[in-house]
Amino acid sequence: MRLLLLAIIMITSSFVSKAQHILPLRDQARIINEITGERLEQVLPNLMKRENIQMWVLICREYNEDPVIKTMLPASWLSARRRTILVFYYNPTTGEYKKYAVARYNVGKHILSAWNPEEEPNQWKALTKIIEKHQPNHIAINYSTHYGHADGLSLTDYKELLEHLPKPLQSKLVSGEKLSVGWLESRTEKELQYYTQLVHITHQIIREGFSEQVIMPGITTTDDMVWWFREKIRGLGLETWFQPSVAVQRRDNSNQEQERSFANRPKEEVIQRGDLIHVDIGIQYLRLNTDIQQHAYLLLPGEKEPPTELQNAFRVSNRLQDILTQQFAVGVTGNQILRNALEQAKKEGITASIYSHPLGMHGHAAGPTIGLWDQQGGVPGSGDYPVYPNTAYSIELNTSSFLPSWKKQVRIMLEEDGFFDGKTFHYLGGRQKKLWTIPALSNELE
């Protein structure tokens, strides 16, 4: 029965796939390379100027790639090759900007090889010659306490670098943390065009999953839904960066999902009419990631809409979203945003929890952390990082509201992806502003 159910689900939903316009891999590769080239030419030199770093050296070996280097490789490279060393030099006085690959190969069209092993067999000496030629004020290398994304230099490569680098140049070594974070968090106009599409696709996948074509009350389980989402995403030629989760809240006091710690995955439940269901999914496309949580309500026989008290609880979480996004401003830290938003929520009588994060080339991306579910007093390190323009975020949070008819609290957990341009925050592809219903209502889509 379970296999038959899943087969029916995939067949009845296949028509939606055709409307979601996922590009063929060849076209995806072309776009990735175009975006990477644009970022290397425009974003990176501006970051080096902002951070007053004249040289950035990134080093890794095949299958042990620095997270930053992976975002700079051409789309046809699925890993680095042998030892790959990238060097970027920017002189703010002259405007000179150079990109070097101290490697046997050109790294795509934008970073050309600057090492001839026949003339200089020692790769480290070739690197040293480039550094000595430019005499930079600082040499940034990728080590970081607070960001794994910026901590990509291995101990072995660091030791070998020191063995070959003259003492005067060693004194110029500094952390590349701010360059790494800036590179990873900065979004270009071209990236935004595709990001909006990616969010729309994620929304469409959720809406398709939260439908009577997929969910059969009394038969379909939350684990069925988890694997439906996995199969759906894979069938579209996309990947998910984490295992989706589907959870149920209901009137039954034996169901205590609203009290579950986020350290534990939800237990498997058979989905019933009258349930409030929740999904958390994120997909990857063109080296960008989404992270979205939405809710749906299964109408009871005779119901024309979700119960008013449940709709009111949903609106409370929408209000918390507004409170949070209104705190965004250039230079404000993640911890300041968190504190200000929670203080305003408390004034309005909202029982709130905020755990929002940057979004981009990683799901839990580099940038200012705005709370963690178990750290509502602020996050040392990444929470102290300031907000910059042209950055994307996953607005992730929940509110708890008491429902008299349920005689217990209900937790509305929402997560939507948005962009801060330096002045205003807006959602990429919109946000859920009312509960989806199963079956769908004719006036559900606005």
N, C-alpha and C positions, 0 to 999 in steps of 0.2 A: 504493500500500500504506500509506504514512504517513497519508494523509488518511482512509482507511478505518479504520485503527487508532484515530485520534483520535475519529472518529465513534462507534465502538463504545465507547470509553472513556466518552464523555459520556452515551451512552444508558444503559449499564449502571450508571452511578453516579448517575443523576438521582433515584432514589428517596431517596437520603440527604438531598438538598436539602430535601425536604419536612419532614424531622425536625429541621431546624436553626433554625426559628422566628425568622427575620429579620423584624422588624417592617416594615410598609409605611412609605414615606417620611413620610407625614403623621403617623403615630404617633411615628416617630423624631424629627421636628421638635418635637412636643409635649414629649417627654421631654427633649430637649436644652434647650429653653427653661425647663422646670421646674428642671432641674439648674443651669443658668446663674443663674436667679433665686435659688435657694437659696445658691449660692456667693457671689453678690454681697451677699446680706443677712447671711450668717453667716461665711463664710470671710474675706472681704476686710477687714472692720473689725477682726477679731482679728489679722490680719497687720499692719495699720497700727499697732495698739497695740503688738504685739511689736517692731516695728522703729522705734517712736517717730517715725513719719512722719505728719504731720497732713494733708498734701495730696499727691495723686498725679495728675499730668497726663499723659495719653496722647494723642499727636497723630499722625495719618497721613492719607494721601490715597488716594482710590479706586485700586485695583490696586497699591498700594504699602503694604499693610497692615502695621502693627506686629504681630509674632507674638502678642503678648498681646491686643491689641484683637480679633484674629480669634476668640479664644476667648470673647470677651464679646458678640459680635454675635448677634442672634437667628438661628435656624436658617434663616429665609427670606431672610436677607441673605447673598448669596454673596460680597459684598465690601463695603468701606466705601462711603460716599456722599460725593462731593466731598471737602472736607476735613472729617474727623471728629475732634472733640476731646472726650475724656471727662475729667471732673474728679471725683475722690473726696476728700471731706473728712471727717476723724474727729477729734473733740476728746475725748481720754481723760478729761478732768476732768468735762465735762458729759455725755459719752456721745452728743453730737450727731453724726449721721452723714448726710452728704448725697451724692447722686449727680447729676451734671449732664452733659448732652450739649450742648456748645457747637456746635450743628449745627442745620440747618434741620428735622431730623426727630427724633422720639423714637427712641431706640435700643431697640426692643422695649418691653415694658411696665415694665421696671425702671429704665431710665435715660431720664428725660424731657428734652425739649428745653428749654434755658434761654437761648436766643438768639432774639430777635425782630429780624430784619434791617430791618424797617421803622422800628423805634425806634433801633437801632444798626447801621448798615450794615457796620461793621468788625468782623469776627469776632474779631480779636486784642484789640480794645478790650473786647469783651464778656467775653472770657476774663479780662482784667486786672481788670475790675470784680469778678468772682467771687473772684479771689485777694485783692484788696484788702479785700473785705467780711470775709473770714475771718481774714486775717493769720496764716497758718500758721507753725509753727516752721521747717519744711522744705518744699520743693516738689520732689518726686521726679519726674524725667523719665527716659525709657528710653535710657540709654547704659550700655555694659558692655564691659569688656575680655575677660572670660572666657566670657560666654554670649551667643551670637548671638540666643537667644530674648529676651534683655533689652536688646538693642541696636537697638531698632526705630525710634528717632527719626531721621529723615533729616536731612542737613546743611541742606537748604533750610528745613525747618520749624524747625530749631534756630536758624538765623540770623534768621528772621522773628520767632520768639519773643523773642529778645534785643532786636531792634529796637523791640518794642512794650512790653516789660516794664520798668518803672522800675528804676533801679539798686539801690535798697534791696531789691527783691524778687529781683533777679538773684543777690544774695549768698546767697539761701536755696536756690538750686538745688543738688540733690544727685542722685547716681545712684539710680535705682529698681531696681537689680539685685536686691536681696534681696526686694523686694516682688514683682517679676516672677517670680523663681524660686519664692518661697513660693506665689504664686497658681497657678503652673503645676503644682507638684509635689503640692499638697494634694489629697487625695481625700476625698470625703464618703461617708457610709454608702450613700446612694442610688447613687452612681457605682459603688461596690464590687459592688452586686447585679448590675449589668449587666456589670461587668468580668469577674466570674466566668463569666457566660454567654459572653462573647466569647472567653475562653481555652478553654472547652469546645468552642466552634465551631472554633477553630483546631486543637485536638487532633483533632477529628473529620475535618477536611479532610485533615490529615496521614495519619491512619489509612486514610482512603479511598484516598489517593494511594499509600500503601505497602501495596498489596493486589494479589492475583492478578487482580482485575477490571481493574486499570489497567496493571500492569507485565507485559509478556510477555518473559521472559528471552531474550536473543539478538536481540531486535527493538527493544524500547523503549530510547531513549537518555535520557541525563540531561537534554538540552535538551527532548526530548518532555515530560519530567516538569515542567520549569520552566514550560513553556507550558500544560501541563495545570493546574498550580496557578493560574496567572494566569486561565485561562478559568473554572476552578471558582469562584474568589473573585468574579470579575465576574458570573458566572451567579447567584450568591447575592444579588446586589445590594450587594456589599461592594467595598471598594477595598483594594489593598495599598500600603503606603507605601515599598516598595522592591522591586526585581526579585528574586524568589525565586532561590535557588541549590540545585542538587542535585549531589552529588559521590559518587564511588565510591572505596573502598579495597578492594584484593584481594591475594591471595597473590603474584600476578605481580610480579616485581621491576621490570618496566617501568613499573608504576604507582607513582608516588611522591607521591600526593595528600597523604600525611601530612607532606610537606615543603613543601607549597605555602604561599607567603606570602599573607596575607589581603588584600594589596593587589591580587592577581590573582584573577579569577574562575576556577572550575574549568573544565577543558577538557571538551568533549563526549565521553562514553564510552557504548558500548553496554552496558547492564546485563546481567550474567550471573549464573547460579546460583553461590553461594558468595561473592557480593559483600556488602560492608558498605556500605550507602548512607546518605546524610545529607542532610537538608533544612534550609533556613533560610527561614522565611516570617514575615510579619507582616501583620496586617489592621487596618483601621480600621472603627469602628462607634460611633455616638453620641459622636463626637469623642474616642474613646479608641483606643489602639493596643496591639497585641500584638507580641511578638517571640519566636519559639520555634524551637529546633533539636532535632531528634530523629533517631534511627537505626533502621534495619531491616536484617535479615539475610535473604538469599535462601537457603533451605535447599537443600543438595545432595541428589540422589536418595538415599534411605535415611536421611537425617538426620531425627531427631525433635525436635531443638532446636539452637540455635547451639553452636558449639564452646565447651567449658568455659573455655578461656583468653580467648576473646572476651567471654564473660559476666563473667569476672573483671575484665577491663579496663573494662567498662562500670560495674561496681560501684565502681571506683576514682574515676570521675568523679562518681558519686553521693556518695561520701565527701567529695570536694572541695566539692560543693554544701553538705553539712552543715557542713563547716569554715567556709565563707564565711558562711553565714547565721547561724551562732552568734556572729559578731563584731558583729552589728548592735546598737547601743545609742544612745539619744538623746545627741547632742552629739559623738559620735565622727565623725571626718572620713572621707571616702572613702579618702584615702591611708593613714590608720591601719588601716582595715578591710583594705585590700589587704596592707599589710605584715604584720599579725598573721596573716592567713589563709595567706599564702605561707610564713611562718616555721613555722606548724604543719604545713603540707603537707610541707615539707622534713624536719621531724622524723619524719614518718610514711613517708618515702621516696617521696613522690609527685612526679612530674615535672609541674609545674602551670603553667598560664598563666590569668590571671584578667583579664577585661575587661568587667565588669558595669556597668550604667548605669541611671539613673532611667528611668521609663516612665510615660506618661500621655497628655497631649494631643499629645505628639510621640513618635515611636519612640525616638530618641536624645534623651531629654527633659532638662529642667532639674533640677538637684539635684546631689548628690555623685557625681562620677565615681569608679568603683572600678577603676582600671587601664585601660589601653588595650593592645591586643595588642602594640604596639611600644613601650610605656612601662610596663614592669613594676616600675619603681622609684618610681612615683607620677606624678601629673599635676598640675603647678602650676596654681593657680587653682581650677578646678572640682573638683579632687581635695581641696582644702582646705576645701570647703564641708561643714558638719556634717549629720548625719542628724537629721531631725525626725520626729515621729509622723505617722501617717496618710499615708504615702507609699508609692509602688509602685516596683518595680525589676524589671529583667530580669537574672536570675542567669545570666550568660554566661561560659563558661570551657571549658577543655579539659585533658585529661591525656594523657600519652604513655606507652604500655606496650609492652614487647617481647613479641611472640608467637613462641615457639620454632618452631611449625609454619610460620609465615609467614616466619621468619628476618628480621624487621624490626619496627620500631615501628609501632604503630597509634595514631592520635589519635582519642579519643572527645570530640566537641564537643557539649556540651549547653547548652541555653538554655531556661529556664522563668521564668514571670512570677509574682511574689509581692508580698506586702504586709506592711509593718511597722507595727504599731499603737502602737508606743512601748514595748512590752514583749516581744512575740514576733514572729517572722517566720513567715508561712505562705504556701504556694503557692496561687495562685488557680486552682482547677480541677485541683489535683494536679500531679504531675510523672511523667515516664517513669522507671520503676525497673527495667525490663528491656527487652531488645531486642524490637522488633516482629519478627515473622517473616513471610516470604512463601514458601508459603502460610501463613495464620494457623493457629495451634494452637488447639485447642478450649478450652484452659484459659488462654489468653493474658490475658484481661481479668480483673482482680481486683475 
